[in-house]
Amino acid sequence: MSDNTDTPVTVIGLGLMGQALAGAFLKAGHPTTVWNRTASKADRLVAGGARLAPTIGDALAAGPLAIICITDYHAVRELLDADGAELGGVTLINLTSGTSAQARAAAEWAEQRGARYLDGAIMALPAAIGTVEAVILHSGSRSDFDAHAPTLGALGTVTYLGPDHGLASLYDVAGLAMMWSVLNAWLLGTALVRTAGVDAATFAPFARQIAAGVAEWLPGHAEQIDAGAFPAEASALETDARAMAHLVEESEAVGVNAELPRLIKAMADRSIAAGHGKEQYPVLIEEFSRQRGD
Ligand SMILES: NC(=O)c1ccc[n+]([C@@H]2O[C@H](COP(=O)([O-])OP(=O)(O)OC[C@H]3O[C@@H](n4cnc5c(N)ncnc54)[C@H](OP(=O)(O)O)[C@@H]3O)[C@@H](O)[C@H]2O)c1
């Protein structure tokens, strides 16, 4: 967590997340300037010691470090393109969610305007900001990150990913893919066992054990992917595909939604048709790594 608490910080955008960010800087003792399109959202922070900048230009001029966190990148560009929004000499950290292409374009645009630019992604809810549970990812210049990491530490667990400004956004969506995939698998499993009268709470500990067990496989599977070699050390894909057929059949028979089982099986079937049936499951990376037209 932060240990240089006299560094001034500006927070632009005081929605649910921006208020949490500004609140964490204040709590850590940083002189905190805030700005929001709807000024009244600053009231609670001002009562807690923040200074409300009258204009976006004033907010940017208040110190060397400005964090922006608003709805999307279009709003960021619109706001910072406004008259008087001078970026020269500011380190701008954009914690707004978006795509890697938007992050790279924003970096180029901000740097042309004289800013130092780091992109970031917040993998936490507002209530977690200011605790170690809040994971905040950054990408861009290493030296810019290092210069501000002690200050950013007031927000949570801050991590530097690399110089490509798009990395934080890519990790963000990759993390969301993990989250929704695990949750969807759990919901499907729950729907299946509920057809036999088992409630969600009874199934949850079993599901959790499976998820934790599968997580243990990731380092070994990652080694296969990075090596581009998929020897079937534990199970061949064609063996998995037979179990997938049971999943599809069971889902259809008991009347639960079989879309996800069919997708899982279709991907394995394509890989087997391409000659990978005797290889191990991570060979499916080839299916995930190419776009499909349908
Ligand atoms: N909330 C979360 O759990 C969470 C978690 C991770 C990441 N994030 C990301 O954090 C960002 C902000 O989310 P939020 O939850 O704080 O959203 P929010 O509560 O809806 O707040 C949106 C903020 O954007 C401002 N804004 C929108 N359009 C603007 C424009 N054209 N010009 C100036 N300001 C504009 C709003 O100003 P007004 O107050 O004037 O409307 C407000 O400050 C998003 O990119 C979101 O994906 C949020």
Ligand as a Chemical Component Dictionary entry (heavy atoms), coordinates in Angstrom:
data_LIG
# 
_chem_comp.id                   LIG 
_chem_comp.type                 NON-POLYMER 
_chem_comp.pdbx_formal_charge   0 
_chem_comp.three_letter_code    LIG 
# 
loop_
_chem_comp_atom.comp_id 
_chem_comp_atom.atom_id 
_chem_comp_atom.alt_atom_id 
_chem_comp_atom.type_symbol 
_chem_comp_atom.charge 
_chem_comp_atom.model_Cartn_x 
_chem_comp_atom.model_Cartn_y 
_chem_comp_atom.model_Cartn_z 
_chem_comp_atom.pdbx_ordinal 
LIG N1  N1  N 0  -18.368 -0.079 -11.028 1  
LIG C1  C1  C 0  -17.634 -1.170 -11.152 2  
LIG O1  O1  O 0  -17.866 -2.192 -10.478 3  
LIG C2  C2  C 0  -16.457 -1.207 -12.108 4  
LIG C3  C3  C 0  -15.524 -2.268 -12.010 5  
LIG C4  C4  C 0  -14.423 -2.275 -12.882 6  
LIG C5  C5  C 0  -14.282 -1.289 -13.843 7  
LIG N2  N2  N 1  -15.228 -0.279 -13.915 8  
LIG C6  C6  C 0  -15.077 0.724  -14.975 9  
LIG O2  O2  O 0  -14.956 2.017  -14.424 10 
LIG C7  C7  C 0  -15.510 2.975  -15.357 11 
LIG C8  C8  C 0  -16.508 3.850  -14.611 12 
LIG O3  O3  O 0  -17.519 2.997  -14.067 13 
LIG P1  P1  P 0  -18.528 3.500  -12.957 14 
LIG O4  O4  O 0  -19.061 2.265  -12.305 15 
LIG O5  O5  O -1 -17.883 4.542  -12.139 16 
LIG O6  O6  O 0  -19.664 4.143  -13.888 17 
LIG P2  P2  P 0  -20.788 5.194  -13.480 18 
LIG O7  O7  O 0  -21.118 5.107  -12.039 19 
LIG O8  O8  O 0  -21.867 5.002  -14.461 20 
LIG O9  O9  O 0  -20.086 6.611  -13.720 21 
LIG C9  C9  C 0  -19.796 7.056  -15.022 22 
LIG C10 C10 C 0  -18.908 8.263  -14.928 23 
LIG O10 O10 O 0  -18.557 8.685  -16.262 24 
LIG C11 C11 C 0  -18.853 10.074 -16.373 25 
LIG N3  N3  N 0  -19.126 10.386 -17.778 26 
LIG C12 C12 C 0  -19.809 9.639  -18.679 27 
LIG N4  N4  N 0  -19.820 10.222 -19.877 28 
LIG C13 C13 C 0  -19.112 11.371 -19.746 29 
LIG C14 C14 C 0  -18.772 12.410 -20.638 30 
LIG N5  N5  N 0  -19.138 12.392 -21.928 31 
LIG N6  N6  N 0  -18.020 13.419 -20.161 32 
LIG C15 C15 C 0  -17.627 13.465 -18.876 33 
LIG N7  N7  N 0  -17.923 12.509 -17.964 34 
LIG C16 C16 C 0  -18.666 11.469 -18.400 35 
LIG C17 C17 C 0  -20.046 10.265 -15.465 36 
LIG O11 O11 O 0  -20.251 11.633 -15.193 37 
LIG P3  P3  P 0  -21.659 12.134 -14.595 38 
LIG O12 O12 O 0  -21.620 11.789 -13.125 39 
LIG O13 O13 O 0  -21.678 13.571 -14.872 40 
LIG O14 O14 O 0  -22.739 11.374 -15.325 41 
LIG C18 C18 C 0  -19.571 9.463  -14.260 42 
LIG O15 O15 O 0  -18.590 10.174 -13.531 43 
LIG C19 C19 C 0  -16.155 2.165  -16.499 44 
LIG O16 O16 O 0  -15.293 2.122  -17.599 45 
LIG C20 C20 C 0  -16.322 0.790  -15.872 46 
LIG O17 O17 O 0  -16.331 -0.247 -16.823 47 
LIG C21 C21 C 0  -16.293 -0.209 -13.066 48 
# 
loop_
_chem_comp_bond.comp_id 
_chem_comp_bond.atom_id_1 
_chem_comp_bond.atom_id_2 
_chem_comp_bond.value_order 
_chem_comp_bond.pdbx_ordinal 
LIG N1  C1  SING 1  
LIG C1  O1  DOUB 2  
LIG C1  C2  SING 3  
LIG C2  C3  SING 4  
LIG C2  C21 DOUB 5  
LIG C3  C4  DOUB 6  
LIG C4  C5  SING 7  
LIG C5  N2  DOUB 8  
LIG N2  C6  SING 9  
LIG N2  C21 SING 10 
LIG C6  O2  SING 11 
LIG C6  C20 SING 12 
LIG O2  C7  SING 13 
LIG C7  C8  SING 14 
LIG C7  C19 SING 15 
LIG C8  O3  SING 16 
LIG O3  P1  SING 17 
LIG P1  O4  DOUB 18 
LIG P1  O5  SING 19 
LIG P1  O6  SING 20 
LIG O6  P2  SING 21 
LIG P2  O7  DOUB 22 
LIG P2  O8  SING 23 
LIG P2  O9  SING 24 
LIG O9  C9  SING 25 
LIG C9  C10 SING 26 
LIG C10 O10 SING 27 
LIG C10 C18 SING 28 
LIG O10 C11 SING 29 
LIG C11 N3  SING 30 
LIG C11 C17 SING 31 
LIG N3  C12 SING 32 
LIG N3  C16 SING 33 
LIG C12 N4  DOUB 34 
LIG N4  C13 SING 35 
LIG C13 C14 SING 36 
LIG C13 C16 DOUB 37 
LIG C14 N5  SING 38 
LIG C14 N6  DOUB 39 
LIG N6  C15 SING 40 
LIG C15 N7  DOUB 41 
LIG N7  C16 SING 42 
LIG C17 O11 SING 43 
LIG C17 C18 SING 44 
LIG O11 P3  SING 45 
LIG P3  O12 DOUB 46 
LIG P3  O13 SING 47 
LIG P3  O14 SING 48 
LIG C18 O15 SING 49 
LIG C19 O16 SING 50 
LIG C19 C20 SING 51 
LIG C20 O17 SING 52 
# 
